[in-house]
Amino acid sequence: MDVSKCTRLSGPLIKQMLNSVDSVLFDCDGVIWRGDQVILGTPDVINLLKKNGKKVFFVTNNSTKTRKMYADKLALMGFNATEDDVFGTAYCSAMYLKKVSKLQGKVYLIGSNAMRQELEKVGIQQTGVGPDHISGVQMDWPNVPLDPEVKAVVVGFDEHFSYRKLNRALQYLNNPDCLLVGTNTDTRLPLEGGKVVPGTGCILKAVEIAAQRQAQTVGKPNHFMYDCVASQFGLDSARCLMVGDRLDTDILLGSNCGLKTLLTLTGVSTVADVEAHQESGCPERLAMVPDYYVESIAELLPALQG
C-alpha cells in the first residue's frame, strides 16, 4: 500500500499540489453544489483556478441534462464556465457512438430528453424516449414492434423505465450485432437529508440480465470519460487533478487514468470509507484511495488568492 496516499491537504501543500497540475476535473453534485444549493466558496475556487491559467472541466455521470443545461446552471450559480467545459454522460454517450462505435443506424434509447438532444446533435436518431405502457398478453410480448434501423440500445436514467421497455430492449439485443451502451453503473442517487433513490445502474443491470449481455459504459469510473476530455483538449494525465466526492466513481476514474486525486467530504464518501479501503489490502479497493482529501474545495481559496 502507498502510505503517502490520502494526505490531508492544507497549508503550503495546497500550493505545491496546484503548481503540479495544469488541468482540474470536477464532479458536480456533492462537490461544487448539492442539488440546487451552491457549496460556499466553490465558484471563487473555480473562477480563480481559471484566472490562474488552469484548465477546468466538469465531469458528471448525470445523464438527464445536456451540456447547455449544465452551463446555464453553472452560470446561474456564479461559475465562469461554458458548454465546452462540461462532459456529462448524455454527451459522452453520443461521442462514444459517433467516434468509437461509428454507429450507422438508430438508437433505442432508455433515457432522457437530454440524451435524445445530445444524440441528435451528432446526427444520431433515436426511438424510445417517454412512457411505453404494456399491452396485449404475454405471448404477444416477444413480437413487440421493432424499428429495423435500430443498431444500438443505450441506457441512461429513465423515470419512465418499465417492463415494456425492458422487453423491447431485450428483443433488440437478441440480435448479436446490436450494441449495448450504458451511461453509468451508479446504483443509488443520494438526495438531500440522507435520502436515496435507485440510480441508472439498477436500470442498466436489469437490461444486462435480461439480454445476458454486458454493456459498454461511458461514465465514471470508465476511462472513456477522461479520454473524451483529453482528446479534445490535449490533456497530460500526469498534470491533471480529479476532484470528487465519491470513491467508486470520481477517485477510481482518477486512479484508472493516472491522475492525481482529491476527495472532498461535502458529498457521499467519508474518511472512514477511505480507511476501510486502505485496511482491506485489496488492490481493487486501494485504487479508490485518494491522494489527498479536504473538508471542502473552498479550502483551496487561500492558496489561490495569495
C-alpha angles and dihedrals in degrees: 000000000000101000091193091068125103097031118175102246112226145127119003091352090072093060091042091053093045091050089056094061137063098184134041125197116200130195109216118213110063091012110059098004142008109221104308096341118095115225108244114265097007098111089054091051093050094044094047092048088056092044088053090056101261121140109234127198135178116220118186137169090212107118097182096082134061122226089257092053089053093046090051092050091047092051092048090055094050101261120141098229142133135203089261090063093058125087113178127166092253089062095037092052089055090048092049093052093044102040106025106026093030087211116208104194143026132311128232098220125205094183150070138310087254089061090048090053094049091048093048090048089065093043100262116135121211142195128197109054113139134024120336110188125202119252138168125024131301094267089059096054099080087055096054109147112269130194106239090210093064110111100165141035112215120193125199134142109316121177087192095056110144145162088264091057091046090052093047091051090051092052091052091046093052081082103082090210092061111100123228115210127174129193096218145329100236104142099192134035113211116221134190116293095029094291123139139196130194114280135214091275090070092055093044092049090053090054092045092051094046093047095038087227134118116232127228103237122205103189132083129334088027115101091232095076092059091041089055090059096037095051092053097044104028096241124187107221092208089062098044130100124204114205120193148137099228124074096198096053114017101032093038090052089054092048092047091052101040095250128143109255134216124186118205117202095215093095141030111326127066138201087253089059090052092049091051090054091047093051093047094074086209112138092217091053094042088059086067094059110105125224091231141006137201134184088237134349086244084082087075091065100089092053091050094047095046 
